[in-house]
Amino acid sequence: MEGTPDLELPRDLEFRLFGRLVEDMDIRLKDLTTLVSLQETELVIVWFTIIGLTAYIVGKDYRARKGN
C-alpha cells in the first residue's frame, strides 16, 4: 500500500468537497449545541423541582409543628 500514490483531485472539486465537509460539520455542531442546551434546560427544571418540593415539605412540616 505504501507504493500507491495519493489520489489527486482537481482544485475545484477539492474546494467543493471541502465546502461540503464544512457544511456538514456546521450542521452537526448546531445539532450538538441544540442537544446540549436542551439537556441544560432539563437539568434546570429538575433542580427547580427538587428545590420546590423540598421547600414545600419543609414549609408543610413547619406549619404542622406550629399548629400543634
MMTF fields as JSON, N, C-alpha, C and O atoms, coordinates in Angstrom:
{
  "mmtfVersion": "1.0.0",
  "mmtfProducer": "UNKNOWN",
  "numBonds": 271,
  "numAtoms": 272,
  "numGroups": 68,
  "numChains": 1,
  "numModels": 1,
  "chainsPerModel": [1],
  "groupsPerChain": [68],
  "chainIdList": ["A"],
  "bondAtomList": [4, 2, 8, 6, 12, 10, 16, 14, 20, 18, 24, 22, 28, 26, 32, 30, 36, 34, 40, 38, 44, 42, 48, 46, 52, 50, 56, 54, 60, 58, 64, 62, 68, 66, 72, 70, 76, 74, 80, 78, 84, 82, 88, 86, 92, 90, 96, 94, 100, 98, 104, 102, 108, 106, 112, 110, 116, 114, 120, 118, 124, 122, 128, 126, 132, 130, 136, 134, 140, 138, 144, 142, 148, 146, 152, 150, 156, 154, 160, 158, 164, 162, 168, 166, 172, 170, 176, 174, 180, 178, 184, 182, 188, 186, 192, 190, 196, 194, 200, 198, 204, 202, 208, 206, 212, 210, 216, 214, 220, 218, 224, 222, 228, 226, 232, 230, 236, 234, 240, 238, 244, 242, 248, 246, 252, 250, 256, 254, 260, 258, 264, 262, 268, 266],
  "bondOrderList": [1, 1, 1, 1, 1, 1, 1, 1, 1, 1, 1, 1, 1, 1, 1, 1, 1, 1, 1, 1, 1, 1, 1, 1, 1, 1, 1, 1, 1, 1, 1, 1, 1, 1, 1, 1, 1, 1, 1, 1, 1, 1, 1, 1, 1, 1, 1, 1, 1, 1, 1, 1, 1, 1, 1, 1, 1, 1, 1, 1, 1, 1, 1, 1, 1, 1, 1],
  "groupList": [{"groupName": "MET", "atomNameList": ["N", "CA", "C", "O"], "elementList": ["N", "C", "C", "O"], "formalChargeList": [0, 0, 0, 0], "bondAtomList": [1, 0, 2, 1, 3, 2], "bondOrderList": [1, 1, 2], "singleLetterCode": "M", "chemCompType": "L-PEPTIDE LINKING"}, {"groupName": "GLU", "atomNameList": ["N", "CA", "C", "O"], "elementList": ["N", "C", "C", "O"], "formalChargeList": [0, 0, 0, 0], "bondAtomList": [1, 0, 2, 1, 3, 2], "bondOrderList": [1, 1, 2], "singleLetterCode": "E", "chemCompType": "L-PEPTIDE LINKING"}, {"groupName": "GLY", "atomNameList": ["N", "CA", "C", "O"], "elementList": ["N", "C", "C", "O"], "formalChargeList": [0, 0, 0, 0], "bondAtomList": [1, 0, 2, 1, 3, 2], "bondOrderList": [1, 1, 2], "singleLetterCode": "G", "chemCompType": "PEPTIDE LINKING"}, {"groupName": "THR", "atomNameList": ["N", "CA", "C", "O"], "elementList": ["N", "C", "C", "O"], "formalChargeList": [0, 0, 0, 0], "bondAtomList": [1, 0, 2, 1, 3, 2], "bondOrderList": [1, 1, 2], "singleLetterCode": "T", "chemCompType": "L-PEPTIDE LINKING"}, {"groupName": "PRO", "atomNameList": ["N", "CA", "C", "O"], "elementList": ["N", "C", "C", "O"], "formalChargeList": [0, 0, 0, 0], "bondAtomList": [1, 0, 2, 1, 3, 2], "bondOrderList": [1, 1, 2], "singleLetterCode": "P", "chemCompType": "L-PEPTIDE LINKING"}, {"groupName": "ASP", "atomNameList": ["N", "CA", "C", "O"], "elementList": ["N", "C", "C", "O"], "formalChargeList": [0, 0, 0, 0], "bondAtomList": [1, 0, 2, 1, 3, 2], "bondOrderList": [1, 1, 2], "singleLetterCode": "D", "chemCompType": "L-PEPTIDE LINKING"}, {"groupName": "LEU", "atomNameList": ["N", "CA", "C", "O"], "elementList": ["N", "C", "C", "O"], "formalChargeList": [0, 0, 0, 0], "bondAtomList": [1, 0, 2, 1, 3, 2], "bondOrderList": [1, 1, 2], "singleLetterCode": "L", "chemCompType": "L-PEPTIDE LINKING"}, {"groupName": "ARG", "atomNameList": ["N", "CA", "C", "O"], "elementList": ["N", "C", "C", "O"], "formalChargeList": [0, 0, 0, 0], "bondAtomList": [1, 0, 2, 1, 3, 2], "bondOrderList": [1, 1, 2], "singleLetterCode": "R", "chemCompType": "L-PEPTIDE LINKING"}, {"groupName": "PHE", "atomNameList": ["N", "CA", "C", "O"], "elementList": ["N", "C", "C", "O"], "formalChargeList": [0, 0, 0, 0], "bondAtomList": [1, 0, 2, 1, 3, 2], "bondOrderList": [1, 1, 2], "singleLetterCode": "F", "chemCompType": "L-PEPTIDE LINKING"}, {"groupName": "VAL", "atomNameList": ["N", "CA", "C", "O"], "elementList": ["N", "C", "C", "O"], "formalChargeList": [0, 0, 0, 0], "bondAtomList": [1, 0, 2, 1, 3, 2], "bondOrderList": [1, 1, 2], "singleLetterCode": "V", "chemCompType": "L-PEPTIDE LINKING"}, {"groupName": "ILE", "atomNameList": ["N", "CA", "C", "O"], "elementList": ["N", "C", "C", "O"], "formalChargeList": [0, 0, 0, 0], "bondAtomList": [1, 0, 2, 1, 3, 2], "bondOrderList": [1, 1, 2], "singleLetterCode": "I", "chemCompType": "L-PEPTIDE LINKING"}, {"groupName": "LYS", "atomNameList": ["N", "CA", "C", "O"], "elementList": ["N", "C", "C", "O"], "formalChargeList": [0, 0, 0, 0], "bondAtomList": [1, 0, 2, 1, 3, 2], "bondOrderList": [1, 1, 2], "singleLetterCode": "K", "chemCompType": "L-PEPTIDE LINKING"}, {"groupName": "SER", "atomNameList": ["N", "CA", "C", "O"], "elementList": ["N", "C", "C", "O"], "formalChargeList": [0, 0, 0, 0], "bondAtomList": [1, 0, 2, 1, 3, 2], "bondOrderList": [1, 1, 2], "singleLetterCode": "S", "chemCompType": "L-PEPTIDE LINKING"}, {"groupName": "GLN", "atomNameList": ["N", "CA", "C", "O"], "elementList": ["N", "C", "C", "O"], "formalChargeList": [0, 0, 0, 0], "bondAtomList": [1, 0, 2, 1, 3, 2], "bondOrderList": [1, 1, 2], "singleLetterCode": "Q", "chemCompType": "L-PEPTIDE LINKING"}, {"groupName": "TRP", "atomNameList": ["N", "CA", "C", "O"], "elementList": ["N", "C", "C", "O"], "formalChargeList": [0, 0, 0, 0], "bondAtomList": [1, 0, 2, 1, 3, 2], "bondOrderList": [1, 1, 2], "singleLetterCode": "W", "chemCompType": "L-PEPTIDE LINKING"}, {"groupName": "ALA", "atomNameList": ["N", "CA", "C", "O"], "elementList": ["N", "C", "C", "O"], "formalChargeList": [0, 0, 0, 0], "bondAtomList": [1, 0, 2, 1, 3, 2], "bondOrderList": [1, 1, 2], "singleLetterCode": "A", "chemCompType": "L-PEPTIDE LINKING"}, {"groupName": "TYR", "atomNameList": ["N", "CA", "C", "O"], "elementList": ["N", "C", "C", "O"], "formalChargeList": [0, 0, 0, 0], "bondAtomList": [1, 0, 2, 1, 3, 2], "bondOrderList": [1, 1, 2], "singleLetterCode": "Y", "chemCompType": "L-PEPTIDE LINKING"}, {"groupName": "ASN", "atomNameList": ["N", "CA", "C", "O"], "elementList": ["N", "C", "C", "O"], "formalChargeList": [0, 0, 0, 0], "bondAtomList": [1, 0, 2, 1, 3, 2], "bondOrderList": [1, 1, 2], "singleLetterCode": "N", "chemCompType": "L-PEPTIDE LINKING"}],
  "groupTypeList": [0, 1, 2, 3, 4, 5, 6, 1, 6, 4, 7, 5, 6, 1, 8, 7, 6, 8, 2, 7, 6, 9, 1, 5, 0, 5, 10, 7, 6, 11, 5, 6, 3, 3, 6, 9, 12, 6, 13, 1, 3, 1, 6, 9, 10, 9, 14, 8, 3, 10, 10, 2, 6, 3, 15, 16, 10, 9, 2, 11, 5, 16, 7, 15, 7, 11, 2, 17],
  "groupIdList": [1, 2, 3, 4, 5, 6, 7, 8, 9, 10, 11, 12, 13, 14, 15, 16, 17, 18, 19, 20, 21, 22, 23, 24, 25, 26, 27, 28, 29, 30, 31, 32, 33, 34, 35, 36, 37, 38, 39, 40, 41, 42, 43, 44, 45, 46, 47, 48, 49, 50, 51, 52, 53, 54, 55, 56, 57, 58, 59, 60, 61, 62, 63, 64, 65, 66, 67, 68],
  "secStructList": [7, 6, 6, 1, 7, 7, 7, 7, 7, 7, 2, 2, 2, 2, 2, 2, 2, 2, 2, 2, 2, 2, 2, 2, 2, 2, 2, 2, 2, 2, 2, 2, 2, 2, 2, 2, 2, 2, 2, 2, 2, 2, 2, 2, 2, 2, 2, 2, 2, 2, 2, 2, 2, 2, 2, 2, 2, 2, 2, 2, 2, 2, 2, 2, 2, 2, 2, 7],
  "xCoordList": [0.813, 0.0, 0.861, 0.408, 2.07, 2.926, 3.329, 3.624, 3.343, 3.789, 2.742, 3.07, 1.481, 0.433, 0.433, 0.461, 0.403, 0.385, -0.987, -1.993, -1.027, -2.288, -3.096, -2.548, -4.378, -5.28, -5.305, -5.564, -5.039, -5.071, -6.321, -6.572, -7.093, -8.336, -8.126, -7.241, -8.938, -8.863, -9.207, -9.962, -8.643, -8.804, -10.259, -10.669, -11.052, -12.454, -13.245, -14.096, -12.963, -13.626, -13.176, -13.984, -11.916, -11.391, -12.038, -12.381, -12.206, -12.856, -14.329, -14.836, -15.018, -16.42, -16.556, -17.454, -15.669, -15.702, -15.397, -16.024, -14.449, -14.123, -15.316, -15.606, -16.002, -17.203, -18.287, -18.94, -18.485, -19.468, -19.081, -19.936, -17.801, -17.319, -17.584, -18.063, -17.279, -17.507, -18.999, -19.402, -19.816, -21.27, -21.802, -22.634, -21.328, -21.753, -21.317, -22.083, -20.107, -19.619, -20.441, -20.731, -20.823, -21.657, -23.022, -23.519, -23.618, -24.921, -24.809, -25.652, -23.778, -23.602, -23.331, -23.83, -22.556, -22.271, -23.532, -23.745, -24.365, -25.634, -26.529, -27.136, -26.617, -27.417, -26.882, -27.661, -25.582, -24.97, -25.232, -25.522, -25.131, -25.401, -26.851, -27.13, -27.77, -29.187, -29.41, -30.147, -28.783, -28.925, -28.4, -29.042, -27.249, -26.668, -27.546, -27.739, -28.081, -28.934, -30.221, -30.718, -30.768, -31.946, -31.626, -32.437, -30.451, -30.064, -29.881, -30.252, -29.316, -29.163, -30.521, -30.711, -31.473, -32.823, -33.483, -34.117, -33.338, -33.902, -33.273, -33.965, -31.981, -31.294, -31.808, -32.006, -32.024, -32.56, -33.961, -34.288, -34.783, -36.142, -36.093, -36.856, -35.214, -35.089, -34.668, -35.234, -33.698, -33.247, -34.351, -34.539, -35.086, -36.203, -37.254, -37.825, -37.511, -38.475, -38.001, -38.78, -36.742, -36.193, -36.249, -36.676, -35.82, -35.828, -37.263, -37.536, -38.175, -39.576, -40.211, -40.906, -39.979, -40.538, -39.949, -40.664, -38.661, -38.026, -38.615, -38.917, -38.781, -39.376, -40.812, -41.232, -41.563, -42.942, -42.988, -43.784, -42.134, -42.123, -41.707, -42.325, -40.667, -40.2, -41.267, -41.511, -41.906, -42.965, -44.16, -44.727, -44.542, -45.668, -45.352, -46.205, -44.129, -43.706, -43.688, -44.1, -43.211, -43.169, -44.578, -44.822, -45.492, -46.864, -47.535, -48.335, -47.212, -47.797, -47.281, -48.05, -45.997, -45.434, -45.955, -46.195, -46.132, -46.604, -48.071, -48.487, -48.835, -50.246, -50.477, -51.497, -49.564, -49.74, -49.322, -49.397],
  "yCoordList": [-1.188, 0.0, 1.26, 2.323, 1.147, 2.326, 2.805, 3.985, 1.897, 2.247, 2.98, 3.554, 2.97, 3.626, 5.124, 5.538, 5.925, 7.379, 7.844, 7.179, 8.986, 9.567, 10.036, 10.429, 9.989, 10.437, 11.958, 12.585, 12.541, 13.995, 14.401, 13.935, 15.272, 15.742, 17.121, 17.861, 17.466, 18.834, 19.834, 19.52, 21.036, 22.046, 22.408, 22.544, 22.568, 22.959, 21.862, 22.157, 20.6, 19.5, 19.43, 19.169, 19.659, 19.655, 20.757, 20.527, 21.945, 23.041, 22.728, 23.049, 22.103, 21.749, 20.696, 20.778, 19.702, 18.676, 19.278, 18.909, 20.19, 20.86, 21.689, 21.735, 22.341, 23.104, 22.212, 22.58, 21.046, 20.088, 19.602, 19.454, 19.358, 18.909, 19.969, 19.653, 21.202, 22.291, 22.46, 22.682, 22.356, 22.474, 21.363, 21.613, 20.143, 19.012, 19.208, 18.925, 19.684, 19.932, 21.019, 20.912, 22.061, 23.128, 22.589, 22.943, 21.741, 21.164, 20.283, 20.351, 19.461, 18.589, 19.392, 19.042, 20.456, 21.3, 22.0, 22.135, 22.445, 23.076, 22.079, 22.418, 20.849, 19.814, 19.504, 19.342, 19.423, 19.148, 20.283, 20.04, 21.518, 22.675, 22.67, 22.964, 22.337, 22.252, 21.168, 21.375, 20.022, 18.922, 19.311, 19.029, 19.95, 20.353, 21.389, 21.324, 22.341, 23.357, 22.729, 23.154, 21.727, 21.031, 20.28, 20.257, 19.669, 18.954, 19.927, 19.612, 21.099, 22.095, 22.565, 22.763, 22.748, 23.157, 22.09, 22.409, 20.832, 19.752, 19.712, 19.473, 19.942, 19.941, 21.07, 20.865, 22.242, 23.369, 23.042, 23.331, 22.446, 22.081, 21.07, 21.181, 20.093, 19.098, 19.766, 19.462, 20.659, 21.339, 22.21, 22.216, 22.945, 23.744, 22.851, 23.213, 21.691, 20.76, 20.247, 20.199, 19.866, 19.37, 20.456, 20.203, 21.657, 22.76, 23.107, 23.341, 23.141, 23.44, 22.402, 22.751, 21.126, 20.071, 20.112, 19.902, 20.379, 20.486, 21.646, 21.497, 22.792, 23.95, 23.648, 24.037, 22.968, 22.611, 21.69, 21.903, 20.67, 19.707, 20.391, 20.174, 21.212, 21.912, 22.877, 22.967, 23.596, 24.525, 23.814, 24.275, 22.704, 21.938, 21.39, 21.401, 20.913, 20.399, 21.534, 21.348, 22.692, 23.841, 24.266, 24.525, 24.338, 24.71, 23.669, 24.021, 22.368, 21.309, 21.41, 21.221, 21.702, 21.852, 23.107, 23.1, 24.169, 25.438, 25.315, 25.942, 24.523, 24.338, 23.496, 23.662, 22.599, 21.719, 22.389, 21.807],
  "zCoordList": [0.0, 0.0, 0.0, -0.423, 0.461, 0.51, -0.878, -1.069, -1.844, -3.17, -3.999, -5.038, -3.554, -4.337, -4.051, -2.891, -5.093, -4.877, -4.395, -4.643, -3.704, -3.251, -4.444, -5.474, -4.288, -5.328, -5.336, -4.309, -6.479, -6.591, -7.352, -8.464, -6.735, -7.33, -7.924, -7.494, -8.911, -9.433, -8.322, -7.402, -8.423, -7.374, -7.132, -5.979, -8.186, -7.984, -7.266, -6.427, -7.596, -6.91, -5.452, -4.561, -5.218, -3.858, -3.016, -1.857, -3.588, -2.872, -2.595, -1.52, -3.555, -3.337, -2.254, -1.416, -2.264, -1.225, 0.147, 1.141, 0.202, 1.456, 1.943, 3.138, 1.001, 1.355, 1.932, 2.908, 1.341, 1.858, 3.252, 4.125, 3.451, 4.752, 5.816, 6.905, 5.509, 6.453, 6.726, 7.868, 5.683, 5.846, 6.741, 7.613, 6.533, 7.353, 8.804, 9.725, 9.01, 10.371, 11.051, 12.243, 10.322, 10.882, 11.319, 12.388, 10.498, 10.829, 12.063, 12.958, 12.113, 13.273, 14.536, 15.605, 14.434, 15.585, 16.073, 17.278, 15.142, 15.503, 16.227, 17.242, 15.714, 16.369, 17.764, 18.703, 17.904, 19.196, 20.18, 21.351, 19.705, 20.558, 21.026, 22.188, 20.13, 20.492, 21.538, 22.502, 21.353, 22.306, 23.674, 24.686, 23.72, 24.997, 25.682, 26.896, 24.931, 25.549, 26.087, 27.131, 25.396, 25.9, 27.189, 28.114, 27.249, 28.458, 29.62, 30.751, 29.359, 30.41, 30.898, 32.099, 29.984, 30.363, 31.228, 32.234, 30.843, 31.648, 33.03, 34.019, 33.107, 34.392, 35.285, 36.482, 34.725, 35.492, 35.998, 37.148, 35.15, 35.568, 36.702, 37.661, 36.607, 37.672, 38.98, 40.031, 38.937, 40.159, 40.746, 41.963, 39.914, 40.423, 41.074, 42.103, 40.483, 41.055, 42.406, 43.358, 42.499, 43.771, 44.839, 45.966, 44.489, 45.454, 45.854, 47.031, 44.888, 45.18, 46.083, 47.037, 45.791, 46.636, 48.037, 49.017, 48.14, 49.456, 50.245, 51.429, 49.608, 50.284, 50.698, 51.788, 49.853, 50.182, 51.402, 52.316, 51.41, 52.525, 53.82, 54.862, 53.764, 54.964, 55.453, 56.656, 54.544, 54.932, 55.535, 56.526, 54.947, 55.468, 56.853, 57.741, 57.034, 58.34, 59.377, 60.522, 58.962, 59.867, 60.288, 61.467, 59.34, 59.654, 60.544, 61.41, 60.337, 61.167, 62.589, 63.532, 62.773, 64.118, 64.794, 66.002, 64.05, 64.603, 65.035, 66.01, 64.324, 64.634, 65.869, 66.538, 66.193, 67.368, 68.586, 69.668]
}
